Amino acid sequence: MKQDVQNSFRALADPTRRMILMHLSTKDMTIGEVTDHFGMTRAAVKKHLNILESGQLISVHRNGRERINRLEPMGLKSVADWMSYFDGFWNERLNNLKTAIETEQGDKNA
């Protein structure tokens, strides 16, 4: 399934969801385990987890009655791939800046 990067960016826009991803990067967790890291209700955490899941940044697996939340690195890779498009933009700008500084320094030394 092709990832909708728009939903991924929506999920990443919230600092709480980014922190949830950080916690899930250390281990898979139940909703209760995720809730223990935050001063909010289980229902609020569940909403955040649903948004992360719709952004394909986490997956949810059942283990009996528990729902286990797992970080999906490929979801983050899709976001990183999209962002990498702009690497060339920054590299070009920084190279132009370096050239301008070197030219200015060369003019001052001449």
N, C-alpha and C positions, 0 to 999 in steps of 0.2 A: 504494500500500500504506500503510495506517495504521500509524504508528509506535507501538511498544510503549514507552512512556516509562519503564516499569519497567526494561527492559534498558538504556536510555540512562542512567538514574541509577546503575545497577550499574556501567556502564562509567566514568562520571565519578567514582565513589567512590574510585578509586585515583589517587594523585598521579602515578605513572609514566604512566598513561594520559592524564591531563590534560596532562602535559608532552609526550607524543607528539602530542597534538592541537595544542599550541602550535607544534611543529616543522612539522607538516603544514599549518599555517595560512600558512606562508611559501612552501611548494612541495610538489608531489607527490613522494613518495619510495618507493624500493624498501625491502624489509625490511633489506637491508644498510646502506642510508643511514640508516635509523632506528636500527639497532643501533649505528652509529658514535657516536651521541649518548649512549649509556648503557653502563654497566659491567656488562652482562649478556649472556647467550648469545643467539644468533639465535633459538633455540627459545623462550626466555622472551619475547623481543620479539614473536615470532609469536603466542604465546598472548594477549598484550595486544592485538595488532592484531585477532585473532579476536573478542575481547570488544567492542572498539570497533565492529567491523563488525556484530556481532549487535545492538548498540545503535543501528545505523544512523547512527553519527557519522562513519564513514568508508566509502568504497567501494573495491573492489579491481578493477583492470583489468589485463588481460594485455597485455604488449608483447613479443611473442616469448616467450622463456623467463622474462622478468621479470614480477613482480607489482607493479604500481604502486599505492601507497596514496594516496588522495585524501580530504581533509577534505570532509564533506558538511554545508554550512552549514544546510540545511533540518532536519537532525537536531538541531542545536543550537537552531534556532528553535523546534522543538516543545518542547524542555525550557524554553526561555525563556518560551514562551507558557503553559506549565503554571505556572511560577513567577510569572508576572505576575498570576495570579488573586489572589495575596496582596498585591499592591500596594495595593489598597483597604484591606486590613487595616492595613498600616503607615501609610498616609496618614491614616486615621481616628484611629489611636492617637497619631500625632505631632500632629495638629490638636487632639486632646483635651489633650495635654500642653501645647501652646502656650497654649491657652485657660486651663488651670489656672495656668500661670505668670503670664500676664497678669492674671488675676483676683487672684492672691496679691499681685502687685506693686501692683495698684490698691488693694487693701485696706490695704497698708502705707503708701501715699501719701495715703490719705484721713484 
